[in-house]
Amino acid sequence: MHFKAMQNGAGSLISLQRNERFFVKLRTGFETVVLAVGGVALAGVVLLTLLTWKVANDADEAARWVTHTHEVITSLARVRADTLQVELATQTFRISGNPVQLVQRDAAVANREALLRNIGQLTSNNPAQQLRYSELRRVIEARLQISREVERLRKTQGTEAANAFVATAPLEQTRTRTYEILQAMDQEERTLLAQRTAEQLRARQRMVGFGALTALSLMLLLAAANVVVRRQLRQTRQSQQALATSEESLAITLYSIGDAVMATDAQGCVTRMNPVAETLTGWTIADARGRSVEDVFCIIHEETREPAEVPVAKVLATGVVHELANHTVLIARDGSERPIADSAAPIRNLAGATVGVVIVFRDETAARQLKQGIREQNALLEQRVQERSAQLMASEAHLRSVINSVPALIAYVDAEQRYVYVNRQYHQRFASQRSDLVGLTVQEVLGPERYAVAGPLIRQTLQGQPQSYDWQPYPGVWQLINYLPKHDAQDRVVGYYVLGTDISDRVRTETALRASEQRLERVLEGADQGYWDWNLQTNVFQVSPRWETMLGYRPGEMHVATENWPQLVHPEDLPEVMVSIERHMQGQAPSHEVEMRVRSREGGWRWILTRGRIVQRAPDGTPLVMSGTHTDISARKQFELLQREAAAVFENSYEAIMVVNAEARITRVNAAFTRITGYTQDEVTGQSPHMLASGRHDDRFFQEFWSALNTRDFWRGEIWNRRKNGDVFAVLQSVAVVRDEKGRVLNYVSVFADISQIKAHEAELDRVANYDSLTHLPNRRLLSDRLQQALLRADRTGKSCAICFLDLDGFKLVNDQFGHDAGDQVLIAIAKNLTGILRAEDTLARLGGDEFVVLLSEVATAEECTLILERMLDAARMPVNAAEHLVLVSASIGVSLYPSDNADPDILLRHADQAMYLAKQAGKNRYQLFDPETDRQAQNHRETLVQLQAALQAEEFVLFYQPKVDLVSGAVIGAEALIRWQSPQRGLLAPAEFLPHLNGSHLEGLFGEWVIRTALAQMRVWRAQGLDARVSVNISANHLLQVDFCDRLGQALASYPDIAPACLELEVLETAALGDMQQGVEILERCMELGVRFSLDDFGTGYSSLTYLRKLPVDTLKIDQSFVRDMLSDPDDMGIVRGIIELANVFNRQVVAEGVETLEHGAMLRSMGCRLVQGYGIARPMPAAQLPQWCTDWLTAGLWRSL
């Protein structure tokens, strides 16, 4: 259609040219008329030329869009081909592992990516295509991720892992979706192609129409000119000018046509060519004009290479349009060839006679290449698809054959637990009597008994959890069953695979092996040996339980591998071990045997005798397995060591050692014996020990001596002996009897040391035992004795006794700055100063360090004690010259007075110590009397805790509830639970009477849990009565930070499933100051996950309110009542309340005001934006039974409406 339109237009233009030449030949006698007609013709030609140009431009634009659409279709086809190439390369790599396939895949991915970017640009003006393009990108990316995962699994875990992944991956779904999107985009482009081709055709038709109109208009003008010429020959010159203009317009029209146009005269000689024709033929119009068309337009048949007939002669002869046969090639002037498509149309004169031919043709090279490329690509794609389909069909048939042949149970079951596929083994094992299992349920096939085992596991599998278990479906038959869930594209479980393996032989083998191993273990246990196996091929080192327990480990606790031998074997022994193993493996030793030290679990070393040998070799002699035993020889090594040490001790002992046999004859002595007694080994061997007798001991002494040896096999005491030179000396001697296993005496071993000098020092030792070596003051031992005597004296005389515990202030700084020698000098000086101010009957003792105790006896009055204490402080403050420095220290003194503090000596000393610490805390350099009343208060605190614990167990505590209301809506938003003690002896007690005793005690958590559970139980009661009320309870920071707080809270909530967790609010006191903020935040977040709400109580009274508000995930702030109560009269409190409300708004927290005593308080709070309140102005705390009626009365009264 394109060529015919172009041919008709060109024919009309050539006809116009012929008419113009006819008018040129007219007479020139009618110049005026001819000029007028020429002007009209010129205007018409210009107008029609402009219209023709516009139409031609539209035709070009339509042609461009057609080419654009062709490019999109081609790109889509190539994307489809590259996608298939990626999948084929991935599958081939999964099967073969050939890395070349990955290179091909990546090249296809890169090429496809470039095509996709081009498609995205080409379809950017089509929203529908852009949506498909986006989805296509996502699906292709998902498939590429699958390909990458297959690559990773194939490289790292092997073919089976990759195949298992492919079996569960959504390959089929993504493949189908990819092709669906490509098909939809292709269909869309083909629809656009049809529309744009039709638009191109219409544009060409319009162009032909305008060309025909132009020709017709020109013909009408020329006809009119012809009439005028006949009448007015004078206008010939004007007609010639008009015709020249028409000639120019004709040339413009021809040159604007995109195809090649060539015109001939009636003799077939070239008269006109447009630039496109010049380019294709290689002839210029100047060279071609007048030549035969066969010379310029040389064409041949593409297949036969025979000259083709130029249809000019046929057109001249027949006067009708002729087209060339297909596969025609144009040979240009330079010999180059181009495939063309052309047609020839007649040029007629006014009489209808054919006066020439116009040939319209175009180069088909690009179109043919494009079509050929598409055909080749489609053919290749089709071939690959067919080949792959055949491979897949063959693989599927082979896979089914393999599945039916493998000795395993294989099945696929859908989400309704109905069989979709089973292999032959599965069918024969569980339902051989049935013809087919497809469509049957698992329970129908397995039966109730076996399904009771498999059913729970199947349900877990259908929840996405793979299962694996061993079971015995039939007597003597054991199977390993694996359930693997199958997911669809939306990751929903649509079924599961069953893989079962008969492990009966393995179980029997394992049973026999275990029995054999148990026998071997019993043998080895009887021998107290551990055994080991070393697989030299896999480098796996296995040990028996005894191997581990002899090193102090539990069986299975150790990780024994060759790479951690350096951590197990002593570094001095490891080289010898490795050499022994190597020598055996090289055949240089028949076995491996080494004594080595191995690290035990406690970190020490145990001596181990390791023996082993190669027990399995390959056919070529390569060692495969090496086995052996470990024997704990630590005891033997210890005995050997003890022998060596005993010998060393015997020879090198400073004490004399004498060994006497059962016949009371000396057999051996050491060097110390010779040094002490003067006798050598030779002199005493065979002699009786009586040779050392001094004569100072009577018979009774020796009777007791032999009595101890005979009854206890040991005697120890002091004895006098005589040296070789006759000197008598004292020894401390011990004698031990050595017996054999039957109790018969083998030897007597005597060890003695010369204690002559010790005797001389005993007196000195007695002094050291009772006095401080540095200050020579009485020490703790002597002080205790004198304190006991002072108390007895006080009881007799009725006077007081003061125990003063003195500790120096700043003494550590003296040691740090001047050294311990200087510190010792200070202690000595202070001891001297204190001694100088005390009475003769008083005692100053040093306990150690810088601690002294002063015992004041017979203190008549408190004033007398005070005067002595002041003198003691002054004495401690006196400057001391130490290490060439003037040192100043002070003292803190704690005093307990007896009998005011009627306690035993140890407690009195402890009380004085406690008072001393109070003096330190009060600022040092002072004294502090112990107050028995304070101690009694502490005791009372302990007794109160015991009473509170008993009261909790006796259920003497109750909860009162104070309502919280909304002053805008009037709604009762909840109530705060407040504990009361209903004491049988003291009546109803407010929290202030007992809660301070709970703070920081072990009962804090117990009471907190009781309050929470009691509040939950009360909410259940109210709910049954039709009242849904939220309850808030107070918890302490210590209780909150307990590690199990969240778990126990969850248990309490679980005990009341009908109560929503959001109905429980926990109030944390801000003044409690959580010690571990991060831990507190984590606990609050865990509790809030349970649904519980939190509020920050007494907000504004703590030291870090903003920190709490910023970090703690609380829902509500409670303004402390101390600010609310006086806010109407105290501007500061008013400002604090206003600031807290604004702060709560900034941090998006609710705010509740406590302590609302009057409705005026409520009105002011509501005006400031705080609508939630509680306090005596609303209601006092009340028993739980009264709250429902109070809620009804509150809503009925409507007091909030008057605010």
Secondary structure, 3 states (H helix, E strand, C coil): CHHHHHHHHHHHHHHHHHHHHHHHCCCCCEHHHHHHHHHHHHHHHHHHHHHHHHHHHHHHHHHHHHHHHHHHHHHHHHHHHHHHHHHHHHHHHHHHCCHHHHHHHHHHHHHHHHHHHHHHHHCCCCHHHHHHHHHHHHHHHHHHHHHHHHHHHHHHCCHHHHHHHHHHCCHHHHHHHHHHHHHHHHHHHHHHHHHHHHHHHHHHHHHHHHHHHHHHHHHHHHHHHHHHHHHCCECHHHHHHHHHHHHHHHHHHHHHCCCEEEEEECCCEEEEECHHHHHHHCCCHHHHCCCEHHHHCEEEECCCCCECCCCHHHHHHHCCCEECCCCEEEECCCCCEEEEEEEEEEEECCCCCEEEEEEEEEECHHHHHHHHHHHHHHHHHHHHHHHHHHHHHHHHHHHHHHHHHCCEEEEEEECCCEEEEECHHHHHHHHCCCCCCCCCEHHHHHHHHHHHHHHHHHHHHHCCCCEEEEEEEECCEEEEEEEEEEECCCCCEEEEEEEEEECHHHHHHHHHHHHHHHHHHHHHHHCCEEEEEEECCCCEEEECHHHHHCCCCCCCCCCCCHHHHHHHECCCCHHHHHHHHHHHHCCCCCCEEEEEEEECCCCCEEEEEEEEEEEEECCCCCEEEEEEEEEECHHHHHHHHHHHHHHHHHHHCCCEEEEEECCCCEEEECHHHHHHHCCCHHHHCCCCHHHHECCCCCHHHHHHHHHHHHHHCEEEEEEEEECCCCCEEEEEEEEEEEECCCCCEEEEEEEEEECHHHHHHHHHHHHHHHECCCCCCECHHHHHHHHHHHHHHHHHHCCEEEEEEEEEECHHHHHHHHCHHHHHHHHHHHHHHHHHHCCCCCEEEEEECCEEEEEEEEECCHHHHHHHHHHHHHHHHCCEEECCEEECCEEEEEEEEECCCCCCHHHHHHHHHHHHHHHHHCCCCCEEECCHHHHHHHHHHHHHHHHHHHHHHCCCEEEEEEEEEECCCCCEEEEEEEEEEEECCCEEECHHHCHHHHCCCCCHHHHHHHHHHHHHHHHHHHHHCCCCCCEEEEECHHHHCCCCHHHHHHHHHHCCCCCCHHHEEEEEEHHHCCCCHHHHHHHHHHHHHCCCEEEEEEECCCCCHHHHHHHCCCCEEEECHHHHHCCCCCHHHHHHHHHHHHHHHHCCCEEEECCCCCHHHHHHHHHCCCCEECCCCCCCCEEHHHHHHHHHHHHHHCHHHHC
